[in-house]
Amino acid sequence: MPRFARVVATVTLGAALVFAPAGAATASESDLDDFAIESFDARYVLTRDADGHAHLQVTETIVAVYPDFDQNKGFYRDIPEYRHGVQLHTAVDSVVDEFGQPVPYTTEYYYDFFSVGLGDDTYVHGRQTYVISYRQMDVVEAFADTGADEFYWDVNGTGWAQPFGSVSMTLSVDPSLVPALTGATDCAVLVGECDEPLTMTTALDGSAVFTAVSTGLVPNESLTVAIAFAPGTFVPGEVVVAPPTDDGGGDYEPVYEPPTFWQAAAPFIVGPAGVVIAFIAGVTQGADRSRRTGASDIIIPQYTPPDGLNVMVAAYIAGRPERAFAAQIVDLAVRGNVRLLDHPTDDSAPFAVELLHTDGLDDLETQLVESIFGSDPQPGRRIPLGSSNTTLGTKLTGVYRAVDKKLKSDGLQDTPRPTGLWSVLFFLSVVVVIIGGFIAFSRLAGDGAFEATAISTVIAFFAARATYARRSTVAPLSARGRETNDHLLGMRDYMQLAEEDRIRMLQSPEGAERVDVDDQAQLVKLYERLLPYAVIFGIEREWSEELTVKAAAAHVPVTWWAGSSDFSSWRLNSTIQQLRRATPEPPRPVVAKAKSSSSGSGWGGFGGGWGTGGSSSGWSGSSGSSFSGGSSGGSFSGGGGGGGGGRGR
């Protein structure tokens, strides 16, 4: 490979390593979320420190039910770390199971969430219990439209792709804060009220205890509670990120710098640009192959094969390597080297080939015969061909390689060389992928620009792969190869002529010197000699019928075929089709497919694909419910805190 091609190929591989894992992770997220939450119980203790800030001690008991097969290693509990720009300073104290045994966990910031990764690299199955204890502060917020300090809280949160069997909460308000309670409360889910109204009882120590429960929550639905305190009960936390403009007091969303023009336009430019480049590369490749491999404008019908041309080589030149084996066996049969036996040796071998002699074989034919009949082929040996012969395909690999070498050694095939235009196009496709990657990661913490640009970059990457695939790895025919291809196409055209036209051609001065049209036996031999080439061009059924009619009219027995019934064109064609199915195709086309004067070649699309998935919706502080104004009856406005969501892992 030229140095330039090696460099750009390396860059493309690097891009693949960068983006492929992300694509694979995205594709699998939806599977990881295929589990359920049996119950979610949250226990809150609300206190106030000496400086007036609210403190919340949280204990969440989550019972997850995983599938019985290896899918999940746990899940991520994503706890909101910011509420309207105020940091809640989340700190995890412990994670244990229902028996108090420690559960492995990790913590990290995930966007504006404090994410707790539950479990390790061990797969979990069935019912699993997680008890998470953590602390937060500044969890109460003052709202001007209600004139109250509100503990407005999503219990489980709306960022879950799982259904919940039940969600319950218990809030214990410190006795020192009880006098500040206004009595206004509310409890709601996404649609409607909670199963039971939010109730309050008084504990022995004087604390106020609120409880709420709701059952049968669907994915992205949260239990939300609101409890009012007198204004000024708590000192608000410092706003560290400016809250967005939201007249309805909606959920906090991170504020980002507006994207530049290129960052905003990248999703609409990167992917389409890669596809256009790949399309141009494909079109130019098709045009280049047509120019270097296509047949001449005028094809002269021919009724004899090119001198000294092996039939398998002819199949490769004609762009039909998958027919090389069948055509060569038929050629050996009509020459008397082998006999086709159309009677089954067993259910898996519907026919067999019998070796008669090895006289007159060239090197490729000798290698083929030894691959079939063994290194010391003996006349009379019969080899079944069918599904029971599982080793023949492997043995023929060396024959296919020998044909490839023969094409080169005989000067029939040129060395594949990428064009200068392809090199430029491939370079541009790699540049597009790199630029897309830089833009995507520059918006990694952005408002959706990363996802859109990353998807567009993945499209560009696969387009770059398609552009690379458009290089000239399939060798075109040389001038001699194109001349031979013209001759083969002339044989095809001759076999497709009407009978009268074929006879008329044989009666020409040149034809009369070779074939006596009045000698029917000689015509049968001519038709037999052309049968392997009919196999190459896929017209063996029609030519078998012509041969059968000629042989019957001339009373010439077909000695190279033997069957359990009388010889017929149908039986002969059936044998040939069995031959074609007896072996696998060559591993790849080793020569550019020849284009006849009446056919064209073009560019086929590129392969590859990618899947998308993941948990539905985003996380929110209270997007699962909304409370409108009013300070009585427990209806409050403003975005709630807490909640968050979870993701399978």
Residue pairs with C-beta under 8 A, 6 or more apart in sequence:
1 9
2 418
4 423
4 427
5 418
5 423
5 426
5 471
8 426
8 427
8 430
9 468
11 430
11 434
12 430
12 433
12 461
12 464
12 465
12 468
15 430
15 433
15 434
15 437
15 461
15 464
16 461
16 465
18 437
19 437
19 454
19 457
19 458
19 461
22 454
23 458
23 610
23 611
26 611
26 612
26 613
26 614
27 610
27 611
27 612
27 613
28 613
29 613
29 614
29 615
29 647
29 648
30 613
30 614
30 615
31 71
31 613
31 648
32 71
32 72
32 647
32 648
32 649
33 161
33 162
33 614
33 615
33 647
33 648
34 67
34 71
34 648
35 64
35 65
35 66
35 67
35 71
35 72
35 75
35 162
35 648
36 64
36 65
36 162
36 163
36 164
36 165
37 62
37 63
37 64
37 65
37 156
37 160
37 162
37 163
37 164
37 165
37 646
38 63
38 64
38 65
38 127
38 165
38 166
39 61
39 62
39 63
39 164
39 165
39 166
39 167
39 168
40 60
40 61
40 62
40 63
40 155
40 156
40 164
40 166
40 167
40 168
41 60
41 61
41 62
41 167
41 168
41 169
41 170
42 58
42 59
42 60
42 61
42 155
42 156
42 168
42 169
42 170
43 58
43 59
43 60
43 61
43 169
43 170
43 172
44 56
44 57
44 58
44 153
44 169
44 170
44 171
44 172
45 56
45 57
45 171
45 172
45 174
46 54
46 55
46 56
46 139
46 140
46 151
46 171
46 172
46 173
46 174
46 177
47 54
47 55
47 56
47 57
47 174
47 176
47 177
48 54
48 55
48 174
48 176
48 177
48 233
48 234
49 55
49 137
51 235
52 234
52 235
53 137
53 138
53 234
53 235
53 237
54 137
54 138
54 139
54 140
54 151
54 234
55 135
55 136
55 137
55 139
56 135
56 136
56 137
56 139
57 133
57 135
58 132
58 133
58 134
58 135
58 136
59 131
59 132
59 133
60 77
60 130
60 131
60 132
61 98
61 129
61 130
61 131
62 77
62 129
62 130
62 131
62 132
63 127
63 128
63 129
63 130
64 75
64 127
64 128
64 129
64 130
64 162
65 126
65 127
65 128
66 72
66 124
66 125
66 126
66 128
67 125
68 125
68 126
69 125
70 123
70 125
71 123
71 648
72 119
72 123
72 124
72 648
72 649
73 119
73 120
73 121
73 122
73 123
73 124
73 649
74 117
74 118
74 119
74 120
74 124
74 128
74 130
74 649
75 118
75 119
75 646
75 647
75 648
75 649
76 110
76 115
76 116
76 117
76 118
76 646
76 647
76 648
76 649
77 115
77 116
77 118
77 130
77 132
77 644
77 646
78 110
78 113
78 114
78 115
78 116
78 157
78 159
78 619
78 644
78 645
78 646
78 647
79 90
79 113
79 114
79 115
79 116
79 134
79 136
79 642
79 644
80 88
80 112
80 113
80 114
80 157
80 252
80 619
80 621
80 641
80 642
80 643
80 644
81 87
81 88
81 90
81 109
81 112
81 113
81 114
82 88
82 112
82 240
82 241
82 252
82 254
83 138
83 139
83 141
83 252
83 621
83 639
83 641
84 141
84 239
84 243
84 252
84 639
85 239
85 240
85 241
85 242
85 243
85 252
86 138
86 141
86 236
86 237
86 238
86 239
86 240
87 138
87 237
87 238
87 240
88 136
88 137
88 138
88 139
88 237
88 641
89 135
89 136
89 137
89 138
90 114
90 134
90 135
90 136
91 134
91 135
91 136
92 105
92 107
92 116
92 132
92 133
92 134
93 133
93 134
93 135
94 102
94 131
94 132
94 133
95 102
95 103
95 104
95 105
95 116
95 118
95 130
95 131
95 132
95 133
96 102
96 103
96 131
97 103
97 128
97 129
97 130
97 131
98 129
98 131
103 118
103 119
103 130
104 118
104 119
104 120
105 116
105 117
105 118
105 119
106 116
106 117
107 114
107 115
107 116
107 117
108 115
108 117
109 115
111 254
111 445
111 619
112 252
112 254
113 619
113 644
116 132
116 134
117 649
118 130
118 132
118 649
119 649
137 237
138 234
138 236
138 237
139 151
139 153
139 641
139 642
140 149
140 150
140 151
140 229
140 233
140 234
141 149
141 150
141 152
141 236
141 638
141 641
142 148
142 149
142 150
142 231
142 232
142 234
142 236
143 149
143 150
143 249
143 636
143 637
143 638
145 249
145 629
145 637
145 638
146 228
146 629
146 630
146 631
146 636
146 637
146 638
147 231
147 631
148 182
148 184
148 228
148 229
148 230
148 231
148 631
148 636
149 180
149 228
149 229
149 230
149 231
149 232
149 233
149 234
150 226
150 227
150 228
150 229
150 636
150 638
151 171
151 225
151 226
151 227
151 229
152 224
152 225
152 226
152 227
152 622
152 627
152 636
152 638
152 639
152 640
152 641
153 169
153 224
153 225
153 226
153 640
153 641
153 642
153 643
154 222
154 223
154 224
154 620
154 621
154 622
154 624
154 625
154 640
154 641
154 642
154 643
154 644
155 167
155 168
155 169
155 212
155 222
155 223
155 224
155 225
155 642
155 643
156 164
156 167
156 217
156 222
156 223
156 643
157 222
157 619
157 620
157 621
157 624
157 642
157 643
157 644
157 645
157 646
158 190
158 220
158 221
158 222
158 617
158 619
158 620
158 622
158 623
158 624
158 643
158 645
159 220
159 615
159 617
159 618
159 619
159 620
159 643
159 644
159 645
159 646
160 219
160 220
160 615
160 645
160 646
161 219
161 220
161 615
161 616
161 617
161 647
161 648
162 219
162 646
163 216
163 217
163 218
163 219
164 216
164 217
164 221
165 215
165 216
166 213
166 214
166 215
166 216
167 213
167 214
167 215
167 217
167 222
167 223
168 211
168 212
168 213
168 214
168 223
169 210
169 211
169 212
169 213
169 223
169 225
170 209
170 210
170 211
171 209
171 210
171 211
171 225
171 227
172 203
172 207
172 208
172 209
173 181
173 207
173 208
173 209
173 210
173 227
174 207
175 205
175 206
175 207
177 208
177 229
177 233
178 202
178 206
178 207
178 208
180 229
180 230
180 233
181 208
181 227
181 228
181 229
181 230
182 228
182 229
182 230
182 631
183 228
184 226
184 227
184 228
184 631
184 632
184 633
184 634
184 635
184 636
185 198
185 200
185 210
185 225
185 226
185 227
185 228
185 634
186 198
186 225
186 226
186 627
186 633
186 634
186 635
186 636
187 193
187 194
187 197
187 198
187 212
187 214
187 223
187 224
187 225
187 226
187 634
188 194
188 224
188 625
188 627
189 214
189 217
189 221
189 222
189 223
189 224
189 624
189 625
190 217
190 218
190 220
190 221
190 222
190 624
190 625
191 221
194 212
194 213
194 214
194 223
195 213
195 214
195 215
196 212
196 213
198 210
198 211
198 212
198 225
198 227
198 634
199 210
199 211
199 212
200 208
200 209
200 210
201 208
201 209
201 211
202 208
202 209
203 209
210 225
210 227
212 223
212 225
213 223
214 223
217 223
219 616
219 617
220 616
220 617
220 624
221 624
222 622
222 624
222 625
222 643
224 622
224 624
224 625
224 640
224 643
226 627
226 634
226 635
226 636
226 640
228 631
228 634
228 636
241 254
241 255
242 255
243 252
243 255
244 250
244 252
244 253
244 255
246 639
248 626
248 637
249 637
249 638
249 639
250 623
250 639
251 620
251 621
251 622
251 623
251 639
252 621
252 639
253 447
254 445
254 447
256 445
256 446
256 447
259 443
259 446
259 449
262 439
263 439
263 442
263 443
263 446
263 449
263 453
264 449
266 435
266 436
266 439
266 440
266 449
266 452
266 453
266 456
267 449
267 452
267 453
267 455
267 456
268 456
269 456
270 432
270 433
270 435
270 436
270 439
270 453
270 456
270 457
270 459
270 460
271 436
271 455
271 456
271 457
271 458
271 459
271 460
271 463
272 456
273 432
273 460
274 429
274 432
274 433
274 459
274 460
274 461
274 462
274 463
274 464
274 467
275 459
275 460
275 463
277 425
277 428
277 429
277 432
277 463
277 464
277 467
278 429
278 463
278 464
278 466
278 467
278 470
278 606
279 603
280 425
281 422
281 425
281 426
281 429
281 466
281 467
281 470
281 603
282 466
282 470
282 602
282 603
282 604
282 605
282 606
283 602
283 603
284 419
284 421
284 422
284 425
284 470
285 422
285 470
285 471
285 472
285 603
286 601
286 602
286 603
288 419
288 472
289 472
289 474
289 476
289 592
289 593
289 595
289 601
290 595
290 600
290 601
292 414
292 476
292 477
292 592
293 476
293 477
293 482
293 485
293 592
293 593
293 594
293 595
294 482
294 594
294 595
294 597
294 601
295 482
295 485
295 486
295 489
295 594
295 595
295 596
295 597
296 482
296 486
296 597
297 597
298 597
299 486
299 489
299 490
299 493
299 596
299 597
300 486
300 490
301 490
301 491
301 493
301 494
301 497
301 505
302 487
302 490
302 491
302 493
302 494
303 491
303 494
303 502
303 505
303 506
303 511
303 515
303 526
303 530
304 491
304 514
304 529
305 311
305 314
305 487
305 491
305 529
305 530
305 533
306 314
306 484
306 487
306 488
309 484
310 328
310 362
310 364
310 365
310 403
310 406
311 324
311 327
311 328
311 331
311 532
311 533
311 536
312 324
312 325
312 327
312 328
312 364
312 368
312 399
312 403
313 364
313 403
313 406
313 407
313 410
313 412
314 327
314 484
314 488
314 533
314 536
315 321
315 323
315 324
315 327
315 328
315 536
316 324
316 403
316 404
316 407
316 590
316 591
317 407
317 412
317 477
317 481
317 484
317 485
317 488
317 591
317 594
318 485
318 488
318 489
318 536
318 537
318 594
319 589
319 591
319 592
319 593
319 594
320 536
320 537
320 538
321 400
321 403
321 585
321 586
321 589
321 590
321 591
322 580
322 585
322 586
323 535
323 536
323 538
323 580
324 400
324 403
324 536
324 586
325 368
325 396
325 579
325 580
325 582
325 583
326 535
326 576
326 579
326 580
326 582
327 532
327 533
327 535
327 536
328 365
328 368
328 532
329 338
329 340
329 353
329 579
330 340
330 531
330 532
330 535
330 576
330 579
331 531
331 532
332 338
332 361
332 365
332 369
333 339
333 340
333 560
333 561
334 528
334 529
334 531
334 532
334 560
335 360
336 356
336 357
336 559
336 560
337 355
337 356
337 357
337 358
337 359
337 360
337 361
337 365
337 369
338 353
338 354
338 355
338 356
338 369
338 560
339 353
339 354
339 356
339 559
339 560
339 561
339 562
340 351
340 353
340 560
340 561
340 562
340 575
340 579
341 351
341 352
341 353
341 354
341 382
341 562
341 563
342 351
342 561
342 562
342 563
342 564
342 571
342 574
342 575
343 351
343 352
343 562
343 563
343 564
344 350
344 351
345 352
345 382
345 384
346 384
346 388
348 384
348 386
348 387
348 388
349 384
349 385
349 386
349 387
349 388
349 389
350 386
350 578
351 384
351 385
351 386
351 575
351 578
351 579
352 382
352 383
352 384
352 385
353 372
353 382
353 383
353 385
354 380
354 381
354 382
355 369
355 372
355 373
355 377
355 378
355 379
355 380
355 381
355 382
355 383
356 379
356 380
357 379
358 366
358 369
358 377
358 379
361 369
363 402
364 399
364 402
364 403
364 406
367 398
367 399
367 402
368 396
368 399
369 377
370 377
371 392
371 395
371 396
371 398
371 399
372 383
372 392
372 395
373 381
373 383
374 381
383 389
385 392
385 578
385 579
385 582
386 578
386 582
389 582
392 582
392 583
393 583
393 584
396 583
397 587
400 586
400 587
400 590
403 590
404 590
406 412
407 413
407 475
407 481
407 590
407 591
410 480
411 478
411 480
411 481
412 477
412 478
412 480
412 481
412 484
412 591
413 475
413 476
413 477
413 478
413 481
413 590
413 591
414 475
414 476
414 477
414 478
414 481
415 475
416 471
416 472
416 473
416 474
416 475
416 476
417 472
418 426
418 471
418 472
419 472
422 467
422 470
422 471
422 472
425 467
425 470
426 464
426 467
426 468
426 471
429 460
429 463
429 464
429 467
429 468
430 464
432 460
432 464
433 457
433 460
433 461
433 464
436 453
436 456
436 457
436 460
437 457
439 453
439 457
440 449
440 450
440 453
440 454
440 457
441 450
443 449
443 450
443 453
444 450
455 612
458 610
462 606
462 608
462 609
462 610
463 606
465 606
465 608
466 605
466 606
466 607
466 608
469 606
470 603
474 588
474 589
474 590
474 591
474 592
474 593
475 590
475 591
475 592
476 591
476 592
477 484
477 485
477 591
477 592
477 594
481 591
482 594
485 594
488 533
488 536
488 594
489 594
489 596
489 597
491 530
491 533
492 533
492 537
492 539
492 596
494 502
494 505
494 530
495 530
495 533
495 534
495 537
495 539
495 542
495 543
495 546
496 539
497 505
499 546
503 517
505 511
506 512
506 515
506 517
507 517
515 522
515 523
515 526
516 522
517 523
520 550
520 553
520 554
520 556
521 554
521 556
523 550
523 554
524 547
524 550
524 551
524 554
524 556
527 543
527 546
527 547
527 550
528 547
530 543
531 540
531 543
531 544
531 547
534 540
534 542
534 543
534 544
535 576
535 580
540 573
540 576
541 569
541 573
544 569
544 572
544 573
544 576
545 569
547 569
547 572
548 567
548 568
548 569
548 572
549 569
550 556
551 557
551 558
551 567
558 567
558 572
561 567
561 571
561 572
561 575
563 571
563 575
565 571
593 601
595 601
615 645
615 647
615 648
617 645
619 643
619 644
619 645
620 643
621 639
621 640
621 641
621 642
621 643
621 644
622 639
622 640
622 641
622 643
624 643
625 640
626 637
627 635
627 636
627 637
627 638
628 635
628 637
629 635
629 636
629 637
630 636
